Every structure is written in C-alpha cells, then in structure tokens.
Amino acid sequence: MRVLALLAALSIGTTSALAAEEPSGCDKFKWPIERERAALTAPDRAKVASGSEQAALPASAITLGLVAPADAKLPTPPERAPKDGTFAGFTSIKTAKAGLYTISLSSGAWVDVVQSGHFLKPVAFSGATDCEGIRKTMKYQLSADPFVLQVSGARDNSLSIAILPAQ
C-alpha cells in the first residue's frame, strides 16, 4: 500500500513539474510574440517542400512540408532522435545577413540549425501551449554563411516557420 501511495505522489509531482515547464497562454512567452504570431498565421505563407533551398531568408513565414523521418534525408542527424509516427523536414537558406534572429514554430517540434557544419545553440528559448498560431520561439545568432534549418519530431505533416530579425 505504501508503494502505491509513493507512486501516486511521484506521479502527481511529475505531472506538476511537467505542467510547470509548459506555461499556457500567449501572455506566457518570455518576450513579445505578436510579430512572429502574425507571420505564422498570415494567409499568404509560401508552401515549401522539405529539402528545398531558399536563395535568401523568406520575407515572411513559410509552411514547410514534412515527411516521415526516414524519408526526410536530413543533411545532419538531428540532435534529438525523432519518435515513431512523427514527421521531419528541412530547408536551406543560402544567404542571410549576420545577426540575431527569432525562429518561431506554429506547433511543437525539435529544431536544429546547422551552420558551417556545426549545430547552433539558441541564445534564448520561449514556448507556451494554448496560444493559437505559435508554439515556440527561439533566438539564434546567425553568421552570414548559409545554414540549414531542420525540423523533426513534429506531429503533423507540415508546420509554419518564421525566421525574423530579433527586435
């Protein structure tokens, strides 16, 4: 009986800890997200197939088509292995001005930014559930070199991505 009580207490503690990690609502992001959210929900988002190359940073958000991880042919194995039944994809950007950028996603997924053969770590991260149009946003310091944006572990076969200069 004590074992069951202990397991129940641990389960509640774990659930509470997970809930604490995942704030809910648009006002729970660590910085203003209105611009990113507007880009991610704009009706004129360009549809981009996985594996496509962009000559420059898109002027607004894109909707990236995703496929099964085995079919995605990601240029670099993701830092986090995708779960079964999820989707993955990538796009490469040939030119961008060096600077601090936000990379925002409409729904949950793992993001790898690979530049000059190295994974870039986000400078900052913020995410929240229950905010229509945006799930997470990260800030990356990019150089002027080409880079690849890889997405894996997505639940749906497409998601919107906005890469915007940080404000």
GIFEN-V659899 format. One record per residue. N is the residue number from 0. RES is the residue in three letters. SS is DSSP state (hx for helix, st for strand, lp for the rest). PSI is psi in radians with two decimals (999 if undefined). BURIAL is I if it has 24 or more other ideal C-beta (glycine too) atoms within 12 Angstrom, else O. Layout:
n res ss psi burial
N RES SS PSI BURIAL
N RES SS PSI BURIAL
This chain:
n res ss psi burial
0 MET lp -0.71 O
1 ARG hx -0.65 O
2 VAL hx -0.78 O
3 LEU hx -0.72 O
4 ALA hx -0.72 O
5 LEU hx -0.78 O
6 LEU hx -0.70 O
7 ALA hx -0.76 O
8 ALA hx -0.74 O
9 LEU hx -0.70 O
10 SER hx -0.78 O
11 ILE hx -0.75 O
12 GLY hx -0.73 O
13 THR hx -0.77 O
14 THR hx -0.75 O
15 SER hx -0.70 O
16 ALA hx -0.74 O
17 LEU hx -0.73 O
18 ALA hx -0.62 O
19 ALA hx -0.56 O
20 GLU hx -0.41 O
21 GLU lp 1.49 O
22 PRO lp 2.71 O
23 SER st 2.28 O
24 GLY lp 2.59 O
25 CYS hx -0.44 I
26 ASP hx 0.02 O
27 LYS hx -0.04 O
28 PHE lp 2.67 I
29 LYS lp -0.27 O
30 TRP lp 2.87 I
31 PRO lp 2.38 O
32 ILE lp 0.17 I
33 GLU hx -0.77 O
34 ARG hx -0.80 I
35 GLU hx -0.77 I
36 ARG hx -0.72 I
37 ALA hx -0.73 I
38 ALA hx -0.75 I
39 LEU hx -0.40 I
40 THR hx 0.02 I
41 ALA lp 2.45 O
42 PRO lp -0.29 O
43 ASP lp 0.40 O
44 ARG lp 2.34 I
45 ALA st 2.40 O
46 LYS st 2.23 O
47 VAL st 2.30 I
48 ALA lp 2.58 O
49 SER lp 2.40 I
50 GLY lp -0.09 O
51 SER st 2.77 O
52 GLU st 2.32 O
53 GLN st 2.33 I
54 ALA st -0.60 O
55 ALA st 3.04 O
56 LEU lp 2.35 I
57 PRO lp 2.52 I
58 ALA lp -0.47 O
59 SER lp -2.92 I
60 ALA lp 2.77 I
61 ILE st 2.79 I
62 THR st 1.97 I
63 LEU st 2.15 I
64 GLY st 2.40 I
65 LEU lp 2.75 I
66 VAL st 3.09 I
67 ALA st 2.50 O
68 PRO hx -0.67 I
69 ALA hx -0.47 O
70 ASP hx -0.18 O
71 ALA hx -0.47 I
72 LYS lp 0.84 O
73 LEU lp 2.36 I
74 PRO lp -0.54 I
75 THR lp 2.30 I
76 PRO lp 2.33 O
77 PRO lp 2.64 I
78 GLU lp -0.47 O
79 ARG lp 2.15 O
80 ALA lp 2.31 O
81 PRO lp 2.57 I
82 LYS lp 2.74 O
83 ASP lp 2.53 O
84 GLY lp 0.14 O
85 THR lp 3.11 I
86 PHE st 2.74 I
87 ALA st 2.85 I
88 GLY st 3.07 I
89 PHE st 2.82 I
90 THR st 2.58 I
91 SER st 2.52 I
92 ILE st 2.07 I
93 LYS st -0.72 O
94 THR st 2.46 O
95 ALA lp 2.59 I
96 LYS lp 2.49 O
97 ALA lp 2.50 O
98 GLY st -3.09 O
99 LEU st 2.21 O
100 TYR st 2.61 I
101 THR st 2.38 I
102 ILE st 2.02 I
103 SER st 2.53 I
104 LEU st 2.54 I
105 SER lp -0.44 I
106 SER lp 2.97 I
107 GLY lp 2.40 I
108 ALA lp 2.83 I
109 TRP st 2.39 I
110 VAL st 2.31 I
111 ASP st 2.22 I
112 VAL st 2.10 I
113 VAL st 2.10 I
114 GLN st 2.31 I
115 SER lp 0.64 O
116 GLY lp 0.15 O
117 HIS st 2.51 O
118 PHE st 2.28 O
119 LEU st 2.45 I
120 LYS lp 2.44 O
121 PRO lp 2.50 I
122 VAL lp -0.57 O
123 ALA st 2.72 O
124 PHE st 2.49 O
125 SER st 2.48 I
126 GLY st 2.73 I
127 ALA lp 2.60 I
128 THR st 2.97 O
129 ASP lp 0.68 O
130 CYS lp 1.81 I
131 GLU lp 2.23 O
132 GLY lp -0.37 I
133 ILE lp 2.40 I
134 ARG lp -0.69 I
135 LYS st 2.71 I
136 THR st 2.45 I
137 MET st 2.66 I
138 LYS st 2.27 I
139 TYR st 2.46 I
140 GLN st 1.93 O
141 LEU st 2.54 I
142 SER lp -3.11 O
143 ALA lp 0.00 O
144 ASP lp 2.73 O
145 PRO lp 2.70 I
146 PHE st 2.83 I
147 VAL st 2.31 I
148 LEU st 2.01 I
149 GLN st 2.44 I
150 VAL st 2.36 I
151 SER st 2.87 I
152 GLY st 0.28 I
153 ALA st 2.53 I
154 ARG lp -0.45 O
155 ASP lp 2.88 I
156 ASN lp 0.21 I
157 SER st 2.74 I
158 LEU st 2.76 I
159 SER st 2.48 I
160 ILE st 2.31 I
161 ALA st 2.23 I
162 ILE st 1.82 I
163 LEU st 2.56 I
164 PRO st 2.36 O
165 ALA lp 2.56 I
166 GLN lp 999 O
